[in-house]
Amino acid sequence: MEKNTKKTNAKALLLRLSVVLLLSVSLLSSLAWSKTLKLAYDADPISLDPHEQLSGGILQYSHMVFDPLLRWTQDLKFEARLAERWQRIDPLTMRFYLRRDVTFHSGNPMTAKDVKWTFNRLKESPDFKGIFVNFEDLKIIDDYTIDLKTKARYPLVLHTATYIFPMDSKFYSGKDSQGRDKGMVAKEANTYASRNASGTGPFTITARQQGVKVVFTRFSGYWDKASKGNVSEVILTPIAENSTRVAALLSGDVDFIAPVPPTDLAKLRKNRKLSLVELAGTRIITFQLNQNRKNEFKDKRVRQAIVYAVNNKAIVSKIMKGFASVAAQQSPPGYLGHNSNLEPRFNLNKAKALMKEAGYAEGFSVTMMAPNNRYVNDEKIAEAVASMLAKINIKVSLKTVPKAQYWPAFDKREADIMMIGWHSDTEDSANFTEFLLMTPDKETGYGQYNSGNYSNPKVDELVLRSSTIVDEAERKKVLQEVETLLFNDAAFIPLHWQNLAWASKRNVMIKPILNVQNFPYIGDLVIK
Amino acid sequence: MEIGSFILRRFGQAVVVMLIISLIGFFIQDSLGDPVRQLVGDSVSTAEQEILREKLGLNDSFVVQYTRFIKNAVQGDLGNSYFFKEPVVSVILQHLPATLELTLAASFLVIFISFPLGILAAVFPFHPLMRLVMTLSAIGISIPVFLTAIFLIYIFPVNLGLFYSFGRGEVVDLDVGFIWQTSFLSIDGFLHIILPATALSSIMLPLFIRLVRSEMREVLEQEYIRFAYARGINKWRILFSHALKNAMLPILSVGGVQFATMISYTILTESVFQWPGMGFMFLEAVNRSDIPLIVSYIIFVGLIFVTTNTLVDMLYTFVNPNVKLKDQ
């Protein structure tokens, strides 16, 4: 009896030993290829629902957990993702052929039905419906073919398709524990989709504590076998404080940070253990001159004088420390409407002459408002512009407020001169003018951010026409003409396009996965 | 009996204080910014924004909004955070442990450093070492806490590779009716709390060294201390048992208030160290105009102040039975 127990004990011990051995072997082998990326952004995604908010943070998240039909490359070209190829079949229709080997995280296969479901949801989402307003319908041709139909000829079909991240229609159908539709999009409610996700992307979410961290794990059934990406786990921590984020990278607590504050660029550039990537961004920073509040601004010469008085080159070199590109128009280089003939025009004598010509040699007083935590160095830029205007006898009383209070003030047009920065959601020139400088119209929504009340029927007409021209060369001409008209009218004060910067440890190869949209394609990231 | 009615009266006062705070909170909400603008993307139409504003009840008049708030508050519902999409009470409870533990760790440092140093400085006021301590404490009191925090980060994690620059690291979940995440039950968590706690203590530490020292010096000059010496009582016994006990009263009253103040100082420390506590949560809530969370946080901090003051008053009676509990 006793002997027997001993024997079983020995057996059990042997068994246990071999299990331990096996476990440690498998652990070791998994260590050999498993790479964890510790990532620190300034904020974590506000929701797991890709349609809840049209914001950089949500789109960055979408590229990790979902995949778009197609996506942008670093040189602003389109790259096939869930759509293998596409072709225009008539002036109003673009046909997309979907990949056949794609499964969602839930295990459901991705088909045209899911794309259709996602498209309908986008058209309902308060944030995204604006982008899809020109689309009539999405038609299912067969399980892996869809037709995107526009209401009129529309040049930005592919641009818009980068916003279609197919969602798992089966996963999001049915009722949640509170009896609400699982597919519901809402900001104010604790929806199912804001807590649960099933996409086709390289990562699934395995843990999330809002404001503390999100853990992403590589999806074993990911369709893109050609991707060289070797990150098996991503731990995203939000670090809001700029200097702490940089310190976390310097101390090795994280591997990859964004954004990099301009004050630390010089230091990081010199650091040999780190790599820093800077790209010329596409967000334009401007001031608008309110013609409704200030009669003087109705005079084109006064507006021109102000543009001539603002030394935006100096702002870029002194305040932005070179971390921006001087602008004379809205469209950055690479955009269709970018007109390389338009040059920054600082000239104080000319500015003074124009003021005199307009009969304001003595100058006048204005109010100015700018946010102090929205754009890079926004407050300092506003202060600099105010002192530059003093040189042509325009006395500025400046007020800067946090962004939470700035937007309500901006909507009420509370000052004569207001700062506004804009990034085009479509990566297209027309978007700038549609929001910033077309004649404000409550019905159509055009000119929603035109606090200057600038209005030029010719500009309106050209921009509207541009959205129906499919021929690229012709469209380019129209959009460039818009920039020229705005330039001559001094419709706004152009400052610069903010640059973008990311930094990582040397062995984290971030350069190939970055782009000016600021959507790092983490799925393709290689760690050496 | 006496204590019971005292607590009851204090409780009544607390309710009044919190009502006033909530009224002020609601009154200033318009100048806190527009939550709708924080919830939508830049390009969302004004019409869509208006629909959301209506849904959130932000178009109602001040009176209607406040009445609705009070009605729900009586039932224990302080509303939902716009950002976290959860009841604010549970959001605050999730962030409370991090802040309390940080404050506790800082208080620990303050007590264990300031008492010995303060007493020594009182006993040997002219010793060069003690003079150095006093000078350093004068400097320490005038450096803002976020600067201390950034210095600490650059000295330890960045240059020496010691401790961590942000966050709580590995926390252990304890179930105390809600999930309490503690830093104290794992080595990693403990190493993470050291720097933030040091930074936070840096404001209170100099103050307490000076306080302990001046109170002790005052007591040490009293007649009964000299008598005690004359009777040949052990010097350390005199210091700790006779002198310190009498010096404790003012230290306690200042200390209680300072503990509560420290919770509000955590805003700076927590935002530098990305410490997921209430202070950081509050700062972010202000940035996002998350009004229900802002108002509830202020009410909650008010509650902490009232509670600590009440506790301190009660402690008085234990330290010095001559003190009577009464409200003026």
Boltz contact constraints between the chains, C-beta under 6 A:
constraints:
  - contact:
      token1: [A, 53]
      token2: [B, 41]
      max_distance: 6.0
  - contact:
      token1: [A, 54]
      token2: [B, 41]
      max_distance: 6.0
  - contact:
      token1: [A, 55]
      token2: [B, 41]
      max_distance: 6.0
  - contact:
      token1: [A, 126]
      token2: [B, 48]
      max_distance: 6.0
  - contact:
      token1: [A, 127]
      token2: [B, 40]
      max_distance: 6.0
  - contact:
      token1: [A, 127]
      token2: [B, 41]
      max_distance: 6.0
  - contact:
      token1: [A, 127]
      token2: [B, 44]
      max_distance: 6.0
  - contact:
      token1: [A, 130]
      token2: [B, 43]
      max_distance: 6.0
  - contact:
      token1: [A, 187]
      token2: [B, 39]
      max_distance: 6.0
  - contact:
      token1: [A, 188]
      token2: [B, 55]
      max_distance: 6.0
  - contact:
      token1: [A, 188]
      token2: [B, 56]
      max_distance: 6.0
  - contact:
      token1: [A, 190]
      token2: [B, 85]
      max_distance: 6.0
  - contact:
      token1: [A, 210]
      token2: [B, 84]
      max_distance: 6.0
  - contact:
      token1: [A, 212]
      token2: [B, 276]
      max_distance: 6.0
  - contact:
      token1: [A, 239]
      token2: [B, 166]
      max_distance: 6.0
  - contact:
      token1: [A, 239]
      token2: [B, 274]
      max_distance: 6.0
  - contact:
      token1: [A, 241]
      token2: [B, 271]
      max_distance: 6.0
  - contact:
      token1: [A, 241]
      token2: [B, 272]
      max_distance: 6.0
  - contact:
      token1: [A, 243]
      token2: [B, 150]
      max_distance: 6.0
  - contact:
      token1: [A, 244]
      token2: [B, 166]
      max_distance: 6.0
  - contact:
      token1: [A, 244]
      token2: [B, 272]
      max_distance: 6.0
  - contact:
      token1: [A, 244]
      token2: [B, 274]
      max_distance: 6.0
  - contact:
      token1: [A, 247]
      token2: [B, 153]
      max_distance: 6.0
  - contact:
      token1: [A, 247]
      token2: [B, 158]
      max_distance: 6.0
  - contact:
      token1: [A, 247]
      token2: [B, 165]
      max_distance: 6.0
  - contact:
      token1: [A, 248]
      token2: [B, 165]
      max_distance: 6.0
  - contact:
      token1: [A, 248]
      token2: [B, 166]
      max_distance: 6.0
  - contact:
      token1: [A, 250]
      token2: [B, 158]
      max_distance: 6.0
  - contact:
      token1: [A, 251]
      token2: [B, 157]
      max_distance: 6.0
  - contact:
      token1: [A, 251]
      token2: [B, 158]
      max_distance: 6.0
  - contact:
      token1: [A, 251]
      token2: [B, 165]
      max_distance: 6.0
  - contact:
      token1: [A, 253]
      token2: [B, 164]
      max_distance: 6.0
  - contact:
      token1: [A, 253]
      token2: [B, 165]
      max_distance: 6.0
  - contact:
      token1: [A, 404]
      token2: [B, 33]
      max_distance: 6.0
  - contact:
      token1: [A, 404]
      token2: [B, 287]
      max_distance: 6.0
  - contact:
      token1: [A, 404]
      token2: [B, 289]
      max_distance: 6.0
  - contact:
      token1: [A, 405]
      token2: [B, 33]
      max_distance: 6.0
  - contact:
      token1: [A, 407]
      token2: [B, 34]
      max_distance: 6.0
  - contact:
      token1: [A, 407]
      token2: [B, 37]
      max_distance: 6.0
  - contact:
      token1: [A, 408]
      token2: [B, 34]
      max_distance: 6.0
  - contact:
      token1: [A, 425]
      token2: [B, 43]
      max_distance: 6.0
  - contact:
      token1: [A, 445]
      token2: [B, 45]
      max_distance: 6.0
